């Protein structure tokens, strides 16, 4: 069975990503609406252009805003801004018919005291419950992604308590490798998030910095990792979250795809 693979399309490489996706029957993860200058600008025109551009790709996912976002902030004014940003992104994802909309959890990992974690959990249960309800009205599934979280239960406990079908998990394998405490391993992330796991972000890195390299280029063994992913009872969709289209293309060899031998060429907006 062909795996559900998406390419992370930035503002500068979206045409090349779409061309490669069309060649191999892949989907596109849209990044453009993650950025505040787009959301505060002529986003309607951008949305119209993207609808046209993505018309022939095999599915769409979307990354939501993440810069300076603090969902569940104890500062009500900050939390209001997050609500507005996230709801805006949900409406756009609904217009794009995105299968999944990814948001970062944005737990402040430098703070390890119990009081912060307990308060963060309580506030985020409320925040994500309401956001999931809003997403359900727009037929959008949200996926909370790990970034600096050092313990898989930080996100897993929120998802478990909210228990909403429109609130799921996106596991970023590179982030889990880089930022997890030594007491946890990759298997802990899988076991904790598996009941909610609908999407993956994958790339490789040098073990020190969150660089988005091809699957063949770094410290992570993706032959072993993907074998474990394929053993899951439910197969999540996968985004190749890489900066260079060449790395995405080289990484396709790791997947079972219905492939074309034609060379790809950029698509015009």
PAZAPA-4460 file (N, C-alpha, C; in steps of 0.05 Angstrom, whole numbers, plus 32768, in hexadecimal, padded with zeros to 4 digits):
% residues 269
    n_x    n_y    n_z   ca_x   ca_y   ca_z    c_x    c_y    c_z   seq   type   mol
   8011   7FE8   8000   8000   8000   8000   8012   8019   8000     1      X     A
   800B   802C   7FEF   801B   8045   7FEE   8017   8055   8007     2      X     A
   802C   8061   8011   802B   8070   802A   8022   808D   8023     3      X     A
   8015   809A   8037   800B   80B5   8033   8021   80C8   803B     4      X     A
   802E   80D3   8026   8046   80E4   802A   8040   8100   801F     5      X     A
   8047   8114   802F   8044   8130   8028   805F   813E   8028     6      X     A
   8060   8154   8018   8078   8164   8017   8073   817F   8024     7      X     A
   8085   8187   8035   8082   81A1   8043   808A   81B8   8030     8      X     A
   8076   81C7   8028   807A   81DB   8013   807D   81F7   8020     9      X     A
   8095   8202   801E   8099   821D   8028   8091   8232   8013    10      X     A
   8093   824B   801A   808B   8260   8008   809D   8261   7FEF    11      X     A
   80B7   825A   7FF2   80CA   825D   7FDC   80CB   8244   7FCA    12      X     A
   80C3   822D   7FD4   80C6   8215   7FC4   80AB   8207   7FBE    13      X     A
   8095   8214   7FC2   807B   8207   7FBF   8076   81FD   7FA3    14      X     A
   807F   820B   7F8F   807B   8202   7F73   808A   81E8   7F6E    15      X     A
   80A3   81E6   7F77   80B2   81CE   7F73   80A7   81B7   7F83    16      X     A
   809D   81BD   7F9C   8091   81A8   7FAC   8078   819D   7F9E    17      X     A
   8067   81AE   7F93   804F   81A5   7F86   8056   8194   7F6E    18      X     A
   8069   819C   7F5F   8071   818D   7F47   807B   8171   7F4F    19      X     A
   808B   816F   7F64   8095   8155   7F6E   807E   8144   7F79    20      X     A
   806B   8151   7F87   8054   8143   7F92   8043   8138   7F7B    21      X     A
   803E   8147   7F67   802E   813E   7F51   803B   8127   7F42    22      X     A
   8055   8127   7F40   8064   8112   7F33   8061   80F7   7F41    23      X     A
   8061   80F8   7F5C   8061   80DF   7F6C   8047   80DA   7F7A    24      X     A
   8032   80E9   7F75   8019   80E4   7F83   8019   80EB   7FA0    25      X     A
   8028   8100   7FA8   802B   8108   7FC4   8018   811F   7FCB    26      X     A
   8017   8125   7FE5   8008   813C   7FEE   801B   8153   7FF4    27      X     A
   800F   816A   7FFC   801E   8182   8003   8016   818B   801F    28      X     A
   802A   8191   8030   8024   819F   804A   802A   81BC   8046    29      X     A
   8016   81CD   8049   8018   81E9   8043   8023   81F8   805B    30      X     A
   8039   8207   8057   8046   8215   806C   803F   8233   806D    31      X     A
   8036   823E   8057   8034   825B   8054   8022   8268   8068    32      X     A
   800D   825A   8071   7FFB   8266   8084   8004   8263   80A2    33      X     A
   801D   825A   80A5   8029   825A   80C0   8034   8275   80C7    34      X     A
   8037   8287   80B4   8046   82A0   80B8   8034   82B8   80BC    35      X     A
   803A   82C8   80D1   8028   82DE   80D8   8025   82F3   80C2    36      X     A
   803A   82F8   80B2   8038   830C   809D   8024   8303   8087    37      X     A
   8020   82E9   8084   800C   82DF   8071   7FF0   82E1   807D    38      X     A
   7FED   82D9   8096   7FD3   82DA   80A3   7FC9   82F6   80A7    39      X     A
   7FDC   8309   80AA   7FD4   8325   80AD   7FD4   8335   8092    40      X     A
   7FDB   8327   807D   7FDB   8333   8062   7FC4   832B   8051    41      X     A
   7FC9   8329   8037   7FB4   8321   8024   7FB2   8302   8023    42      X     A
   7FAA   82F7   803A   7FA9   82DA   803C   7F93   82CE   802A    43      X     A
   7F7E   82DD   8024   7F69   82D3   8012   7F74   82CE   7FF6    44      X     A
   7F85   82E0   7FEC   7F91   82DC   7FD2   7FA4   82C4   7FD2    45      X     A
   7FB4   82C2   7FE8   7FC6   82AB   7FEA   7FB6   8291   7FEB    46      X     A
   7FA0   8290   7FFA   7F8F   8278   7FFB   7F84   8271   7FDF    47      X     A
   7F7B   8285   7FD1   7F70   8280   7FB6   7F86   8274   7FA4    48      X     A
   7F9E   827F   7FA5   7FB5   8275   7F95   7FBC   8258   7F9C    49      X     A
   7FBC   8252   7FB6   7FC3   8237   7FBF   7FAE   8223   7FB8    50      X     A
   7F94   822B   7FB9   7F80   8218   7FB0   7F84   8210   7F93    51      X     A
   7F8C   8223   7F83   7F91   821D   7F67   7FAA   820C   7F64    52      X     A
   7FBF   8213   7F72   7FD9   8205   7F70   7FD7   81E8   7F79    53      X     A
   7FC7   81E3   7F8E   7FC6   81C8   7F9A   7FB0   81B6   7F8E    54      X     A
   7FA4   81BF   7F79   7F8C   81B1   7F6F   7F92   8194   7F67    55      X     A
   7FAB   818D   7F5F   7FB1   8173   7F54   7FC3   8162   7F67    56      X     A
   7FC8   816C   7F7F   7FD9   815C   7F91   7FC8   8148   7FA0    57      X     A
   7FD5   8134   7FAC   7FC7   811E   7FB9   7FC3   8124   7FD7    58      X     A
   7FB4   8139   7FDC   7FAD   813F   7FF8   7FBD   8157   8002    59      X     A
   7FB2   8164   8017   7FBE   817C   8022   7FBD   817A   8040    60      X     A
   7FD3   8181   804D   7FD4   8187   806A   7FDE   81A4   806D    61      X     A
   7FDD   81AE   8085   7FE5   81CA   8088   7FF3   81CD   80A4    62      X     A
   8007   81DE   80A4   8014   81E6   80BE   8009   8200   80C6    63      X     A
   8000   8202   80DF   7FF5   821A   80EA   800A   822C   80F5    64      X     A
   8002   8245   80FD   8015   8258   8109   8022   824D   8122    65      X     A
   803C   8253   8125   804A   8249   813D   805D   825E   8149    66      X     A
   8064   8273   813A   8077   8287   8145   806B   8296   815C    67      X     A
   8078   8294   8174   806F   82A3   818C   8054   829A   8196    68      X     A
   8049   8284   818C   802F   827B   8196   8033   826D   81B1    69      X     A
   8020   8272   81C3   8021   8266   81DE   8004   825D   81E5    70      X     A
   7FFB   8248   81D9   7FDF   823F   81DF   7FDC   8239   81FC    71      X     A
   7FC6   8241   8208   7FC2   823C   8224   7FD2   824F   8236    72      X     A
   7FDB   8265   822B   7FEB   8278   823B   7FDB   8282   8254    73      X     A
   7FE9   8286   826A   7FDB   8291   8282   7FD4   82AF   827E    74      X     A
   7FE1   82BB   826A   7FDA   82D7   8262   7FC3   82D6   824F    75      X     A
   7FAC   82DF   8258   7F93   82DD   8248   7F95   82EB   822E    76      X     A
   7FA4   8302   822D   7FA6   8310   8214   7FB7   8300   81FF    77      X     A
   7FCC   82F4   8209   7FDC   82E3   81F7   7FCC   82CB   81EE    78      X     A
   7FBD   82BF   8200   7FAC   82A8   81F8   7F97   82B0   81E4    79      X     A
   7F8C   82C8   81E6   7F79   82D1   81D3   7F85   82D3   81B7    80      X     A
   7F9D   82DD   81B5   7FAB   82DE   819B   7FAF   82C2   8190    81      X     A
   7FB7   82AF   81A0   7FBA   8294   8197   7FA0   8288   818C    82      X     A
   7F8A   828D   819B   7F70   8284   8192   7F69   8290   8176    83      X     A
   7F6E   82AA   8173   7F68   82B7   815A   7F79   82AC   8143    84      X     A
   7F93   82A8   8148   7FA5   829E   8133   7F9D   8281   812C    85      X     A
   7F98   8270   8140   7F91   8254   813A   7F76   8252   812C    86      X     A
   7F63   8261   8135   7F49   825F   8128   7F4A   8268   810B    87      X     A
   7F5A   827D   8106   7F5E   8286   80EA   7F6A   8270   80DA    88      X     A
   7F7F   8263   80E4   7F8B   824D   80D6   7F78   8236   80D1    89      X     A
   7F67   8230   80E4   7F53   821B   80E1   7F40   8221   80CA    90      X     A
   7F37   823A   80C9   7F25   8242   80B3   7F33   823F   8098    91      X     A
   7F4C   8246   8096   7F5B   8243   807D   7F5F   8226   8077    92      X     A
   7F66   8215   808B   7F69   81F9   8086   7F4F   81EC   807C    93      X     A
   7F39   81F5   8086   7F1F   81EC   807C   7F1B   81F2   805F    94      X     A
   7F22   820B   8057   7F20   8213   803C   7F32   8203   8029    95      X     A
   7F4A   81FB   8033   7F5C   81EB   8023   7F55   81CD   8024    96      X     A
   7F41   81C6   8034   7F3A   81AA   8038   7F52   819A   8042    97      X     A
   7F61   81A6   8054   7F79   8199   805F   7F71   8181   8071    98      X     A
   7F7F   816B   806D   7F79   8153   807D   7F81   8157   809B    99      X     A
   7F97   8166   809F   7FA2   816A   80BA   7FAC   8187   80BB   100      X     A
   7FA8   8194   80D2   7FB4   81AE   80D7   7FC6   81AB   80F0   101      X     A
   7FE0   81B0   80EC   7FF4   81AC   8101   7FF9   81C5   8111   102      X     A
   7FF8   81C3   812C   7FFF   81D9   813E   8014   81CF   8152   103      X     A
   8027   81E0   8159   803A   81D9   816E   802D   81DB   818A   104      X     A
   8036   81CA   819C   802D   81CC   81B8   803A   81E4   81C6   105      X     A
   8054   81E9   81C0   8063   8200   81CA   8065   8201   81E9   106      X     A
   8068   81E9   81F5   806F   81E8   8212   808B   81F4   8215   107      X     A
   808F   8204   822A   80A9   8210   822F   80BB   81FC   823D   108      X     A
   80CC   81EF   822E   80DA   81D8   8238   80F0   81DF   824C   109      X     A
   80F8   81F8   824D   810C   8201   8260   8101   8201   827D   110      X     A
   80E7   8201   827F   80DA   8201   829A   80D2   81E5   82A2   111      X     A
   80DF   81DA   82B6   80DA   81BE   82BD   80CB   81BC   82D8   112      X     A
   80C3   81D2   82E3   80B6   81CF   82FE   8099   81C5   82FA   113      X     A
   8090   81B8   8310   8076   81AB   830F   805F   81BF   830C   114      X     A
   8061   81D6   8318   804C   81EA   8317   8047   81F3   82FB   115      X     A
   805C   81F8   82EB   8058   8200   82CF   804B   81EB   82BF   116      X     A
   8055   81D2   82C2   8049   81BC   82B2   802C   81B7   82B9   117      X     A
   8025   81B8   82D2   800A   81B4   82DB   7FF7   81C9   82D0   118      X     A
   8000   81E2   82D2   7FF0   81F9   82C8   7FEE   81F8   82AA   119      X     A
   8004   81F2   829D   8004   81F0   827F   7FF0   81DB   8276   120      X     A
   7FF0   81C4   8283   7FDE   81AE   827C   7FC1   81B7   827F   121      X     A
   7FBB   81C3   8296   7F9F   81CB   829B   7F95   81DF   8287   122      X     A
   7FA5   81F3   8281   7F9D   8207   826E   7F9B   81FC   8252   123      X     A
   7FAD   81EA   824A   7FAD   81E0   822F   7F97   81CC   822A   124      X     A
   7F8E   81BE   823F   7F76   81AD   823C   7F5E   81BE   8234   125      X     A
   7F5B   81D5   8241   7F45   81E7   823A   7F49   81F3   821E   126      X     A
   7F61   81FC   8219   7F67   8209   81FF   7F61   81F6   81E8   127      X     A
   7F6C   81DE   81E9   7F6A   81CB   81D3   7F4E   81BF   81D0   128      X     A
   7F40   81BC   81E6   7F24   81B3   81E4   7F14   81C7   81D4   129      X     A
   7F16   81E0   81DA   7F07   81F4   81CB   7F10   81F6   81AE   130      X     A
   7F2A   81F4   81AA   7F34   81F5   818F   7F2B   81DD   817E   131      X     A
   7F2A   81C6   818B   7F21   81AE   817D   7F03   81B0   8175   132      X     A
   7EF4   81BC   8187   7ED8   81C1   8181   7ED5   81D4   8169   133      X     A
   7EE5   81E9   8169   7EE4   81FC   8153   7EED   81EE   8139   134      X     A
   7F01   81DD   813A   7F0B   81CF   8122   7EF6   81BB   8118   135      X     A
   7EE7   81AF   812A   7ED2   819C   8121   7EBD   81AA   8110   136      X     A
   7EB7   81C3   8117   7EA3   81D2   8108   7EAD   81D9   80EC   137      X     A
   7EC7   81D7   80E8   7ED3   81DD   80CE   7EDE   81C4   80C0   138      X     A
   7ED7   81AD   80CB   7EE0   8193   80C0   7EFE   8191   80BE   139      X     A
   7F0C   8199   80D3   7F29   8199   80D3   7F33   8189   80EB   140      X     A
   7F47   8178   80E6   7F54   8169   80FC   7F6E   8177   8104   141      X     A
   7F70   817D   811D   7F89   818A   8127   7F9C   8175   8130   142      X     A
   7FB6   817A   812C   7FCB   8168   8136   7FDF   8178   8145   143      X     A
   7FE2   8172   815F   7FF5   8181   8170   8011   8174   816C   144      X     A
   8024   8185   8165   803F   817C   815F   8052   8182   8176   145      X     A
   8063   816F   817D   8079   8174   8190   808F   8185   8184   146      X     A
   8099   8197   8194   80B0   81A7   818C   80C6   81A4   81A1   147      X     A
   80C5   81B4   81B7   80D9   81B2   81CC   80D1   81A0   81E3   148      X     A
   80BA   8194   81E1   80B0   8183   81F7   80C4   816D   81FD   149      X     A
   80CC   816A   8215   80E0   8156   821D   80D5   813C   8227   150      X     A
   80BA   813A   8228   80AC   8123   8232   8093   811F   8221   151      X     A
   808F   8107   8216   8078   8103   8204   805D   8106   8212   152      X     A
   805D   8104   822D   8044   8106   823C   803A   8122   823E   153      X     A
   804B   8136   8239   8042   8152   823B   802B   8156   8227   154      X     A
   802F   814D   820E   8019   814F   81FA   8005   8138   81FE   155      X     A
   800F   8120   8202   7FFE   8109   8204   7FE8   810B   8219   156      X     A
   7FEF   8117   8231   7FDC   811A   8246   7FC6   812E   823F   157      X     A
   7FCD   8143   8230   7FB9   8156   8228   7FA5   8149   8214   158      X     A
   7FB0   813B   8200   7F9F   812E   81EC   7F8D   8119   81FA   159      X     A
   7F98   810A   820D   7F88   80F6   821A   7F71   8102   822A   160      X     A
   7F76   8118   8238   7F61   8125   8248   7F4C   8133   8236   161      X     A
   7F55   8140   8221   7F42   814E   820F   7F30   8139   8201   162      X     A
   7F3D   8124   81F7   7F2F   810D   81EB   7F1B   8116   81D6   163      X     A
   7F24   8124   81C2   7F13   812F   81AD   7F1C   8125   8192   164      X     A
   7F0A   811B   8181   7F12   8110   8167   7F1F   8124   8154   165      X     A
   7F1C   813D   8159   7F29   8151   8148   7F43   815C   8153   166      X     A
   7F4D   814F   8169   7F66   8156   8175   7F78   813E   8176   167      X     A
   7F8C   813D   8165   7F9E   8126   8163   7FBB   812F   8166   168      X     A
   7FCD   811E   815F   7FEA   8123   8163   7FF9   8122   8149   169      X     A
   800D   8133   8147   8022   8132   8132   803D   812E   813F   170      X     A
   8049   8118   813A   8064   8112   8146   807A   811B   8133   171      X     A
   808A   812E   813D   80A1   8137   812D   80B9   8127   8138   172      X     A
   80C3   8115   8127   80D8   8102   8130   80F2   8110   8135   173      X     A
   80F9   8124   8125   8112   8133   812A   8111   8142   8144   174      X     A
   80FA   814F   814A   80F8   815D   8164   80F9   814A   817B   175      X     A
   80EC   8133   8179   80ED   811F   818F   810A   8116   8194   176      X     A
   8119   8112   817F   8135   810A   8183   8146   811F   8190   177      X     A
   8142   8138   8188   8153   814E   8191   814C   8158   81AD   178      X     A
   8133   8158   81B5   812B   8167   81CD   8120   8156   81E3   179      X     A
   811F   813C   81E0   8114   812A   81F5   8128   8125   820B   180      X     A
   811E   8124   8224   8130   811C   823A   813B   8100   8236   181      X     A
   8152   80FB   8242   8160   80E1   823E   8150   80C9   8247   182      X     A
   813D   80CE   825A   812E   80B7   8265   8119   80AC   8251   183      X     A
   8114   80BB   823B   8101   80B3   8227   810E   80AC   820D   184      X     A
   8103   8099   81FF   810D   8091   81E5   80F6   8094   81D0   185      X     A
   80FD   8090   81B7   80E9   8093   81A1   80D1   8081   81A6   186      X     A
   80D5   8069   81B0   80BF   8057   81B5   80AB   8063   81C9   187      X     A
   80B5   8072   81DC   80A3   807F   81EF   8090   8093   81E2   188      X     A
   809B   80A2   81CF   808B   80B5   81C0   8075   80A6   81B0   189      X     A
   807D   8090   81A3   8069   8081   8193   8053   8076   81A5   190      X     A
   805B   8069   81BB   8047   805C   81CC   8034   8071   81D9   191      X     A
   803F   8088   81E0   802F   809D   81ED   801B   80A9   81DA   192      X     A
   8025   80AF   81C1   8014   80BE   81AE   8005   80AC   819B   193      X     A
   800B   8093   819A   7FFE   8081   8186   7FDF   8083   8186   194      X     A
   7FD2   8084   819D   7FB4   8086   819C   7FAA   809E   818E   195      X     A
   7FBB   80B3   818A   7FB2   80CC   817F   7FC1   80D3   8165   196      X     A
   7FD4   80C2   815D   7FE7   80C9   8148   7FDA   80C8   812C   197      X     A
   7FD9   80DF   811E   7FCE   80DF   8103   7FE3   80E9   80EE   198      X     A
   7FF9   80F5   80F8   800B   8102   80E5   8027   8102   80F1   199      X     A
   803B   8101   80DF   8057   8102   80E6   8065   8118   80D6   200      X     A
   8079   8125   80E3   808C   8136   80D6   80A7   8128   80D7   201      X     A
   80B4   8124   80C0   80CD   8115   80C1   80E3   8124   80B1   202      X     A
   80FB   8122   80BB   8113   812C   80AE   812A   8121   80BF   203      X     A
   8142   8128   80B7   815A   811F   80C6   8169   8137   80D0   204      X     A
   817C   8133   80E3   818B   8149   80EE   81A6   813E   80F8   205      X     A
   81B6   8151   8102   81D2   8149   810A   81D3   8142   8128   206      X     A
   81BC   8140   8135   81BC   8139   8151   81BF   8150   8164   207      X     A
   81C2   8168   8159   81C7   8180   816A   81B3   8196   8164   208      X     A
   81AD   819B   814A   819D   81B1   8141   8186   81A7   8130   209      X     A
   816F   81B5   8132   8157   81AE   8123   815A   81B7   8106   210      X     A
   816C   81AA   80F8   816E   81AF   80DB   815D   819A   80CD   211      X     A
   8151   81A2   80B7   813E   8191   80A9   814B   8184   8091   212      X     A
   815A   816F   8096   8169   8161   8081   815A   8149   8076   213      X     A
   8163   813E   805F   8157   8127   8054   815A   810E   8066   214      X     A
   8149   80FA   8061   8149   80E3   8073   8164   80D4   8073   215      X     A
   8173   80D7   805D   818D   80C9   805B   81A4   80D7   8068   216      X     A
   819F   80F0   8072   81B5   8102   8079   81B2   810A   8096   217      X     A
   81BD   80FA   80A8   81BB   8101   80C4   81BF   80E9   80D7   218      X     A
   81B8   80ED   80F0   81BD   80D9   8105   81A6   80C5   8108   219      X     A
   818F   80CB   80FD   8178   80B9   8100   8177   80A4   80EB   220      X     A
   8171   808B   80F3   816F   8075   80E0   8152   8071   80D8   221      X     A
   814B   807C   80C1   812F   807C   80B9   8126   8061   80AE   222      X     A
   8138   804F   80A7   8130   8034   80A0   8123   8027   80B9   223      X     A
   8130   802A   80D0   8126   801F   80E9   810D   802E   80F2   224      X     A
   810E   8049   80F1   80F7   8059   80FB   80DE   8053   80EB   225      X     A
   80E0   8053   80D0   80C9   804E   80C0   80BE   8032   80C2   226      X     A
   80D0   801F   80C8   80C6   8004   80CD   80B5   8003   80E6   227      X     A
   80BC   8012   80FA   80AC   8013   8112   8092   8022   810D   228      X     A
   8093   8037   80FD   807A   8046   80F7   8067   8033   80E8   229      X     A
   8071   8024   80D5   8060   8012   80C5   8054   7FFC   80D5   230      X     A
   805E   7FF7   80ED   8053   7FE2   80FF   803C   7FED   8110   231      X     A
   8036   8007   810E   8020   8012   811D   8005   8008   8113   232      X     A
   7FF1   8007   8124   7FD7   7FFD   811B   7FC9   8010   8108   233      X     A
   7FCF   802A   810B   7FC5   803E   80F9   7FDC   804D   80EC   234      X     A
   7FDC   8050   80D2   7FF2   805D   80C4   7FED   807B   80C1   235      X     A
   7FFD   808B   80D0   7FFB   80A8   80CD   8006   80B1   80B2   236      X     A
   7FFB   80C8   80A9   8007   80D5   8092   8022   80E0   809A   237      X     A
   8033   80E6   8086   804F   80EE   808B   8056   8106   807A   238      X     A
   8061   811A   8086   806B   8131   8078   8089   8131   8078   239      X     A
   8096   8133   8061   80B3   8137   805F   80B7   8155   8064   240      X     A
   80BE   815C   807D   80C2   8178   8084   80E0   817F   8081   241      X     A
   80E6   8186   8068   8102   818C   8061   8103   81A6   8052   242      X     A
   811A   81B3   8053   811E   81CD   8047   8122   81CC   8029   243      X     A
   812F   81B6   8020   8137   81B4   8004   8126   819F   7FF6   244      X     A
   811C   81A7   7FDE   810C   8194   7FCF   811D   817C   7FC7   245      X     A
   8137   8180   7FC2   8149   816A   7FBB   814A   8155   7FD1   246      X     A
   8149   815E   7FEA   8149   814B   8000   812F   813B   8002   247      X     A
   8119   8149   7FFC   80FF   813B   7FFB   80FF   8126   7FE6   248      X     A
   8109   812D   7FCE   8109   811A   7FB8   811B   8102   7FBF   249      X     A
   8132   8107   7FCA   8144   80F1   7FD1   8138   80DF   7FE7   250      X     A
   8127   80EA   7FF9   811B   80DB   800F   8104   80C9   8006   251      X     A
   80FA   80CE   7FEE   80E4   80BD   7FE5   80EB   80A0   7FE1   252      X     A
   8105   809A   7FDF   810D   807E   7FDC   8107   806E   7FF5   253      X     A
   8101   807A   800C   80FA   806C   8025   80DD   8063   8025   254      X     A
   80CD   806A   8011   80B0   8065   8012   80A7   8054   7FFB   255      X     A
   808F   8048   8000   8082   8038   7FEC   806F   804A   7FDD   256      X     A
   8078   8054   7FC6   8068   8068   7FB7   8062   805E   7F9B   257      X     A
   804D   8069   7F91   8047   8065   7F74   8056   807B   7F66   258      X     A
   806C   8073   7F59   807F   8087   7F50   807E   808B   7F32   259      X     A
   8085   80A3   7F29   8088   80AA   7F0D   80A5   80AE   7F06   260      X     A
   80AC   80A8   7EEE   80C8   80AC   7EE5   80CC   80C7   7ED8   261      X     A
   80B7   80D6   7ED4   80BA   80F0   7EC8   80C8   8104   7EDA   262      X     A
   80D8   8115   7ECF   80E4   812A   7EDF   80CF   813F   7EE6   263      X     A
   80D2   814B   7EFD   80BE   815F   7F05   80C8   817B   7EFD   264      X     A
   80B5   818D   7EF8   80BC   81A8   7EF1   80AA   81BA   7F01   265      X     A
   80B3   81D2   7F08   80A3   81E4   7F19   8087   81EA   7F0E   266      X     A
   8074   81ED   7F21   8059   81F4   7F19   8055   8212   7F1E   267      X     A
   8048   821F   7F0C   8043   823B   7F0E   8029   8241   7F1F   268      X     A
   802A   8255   7F2F   8011   825E   7F3D   7FFD   826A   7F29   269      X     A
***
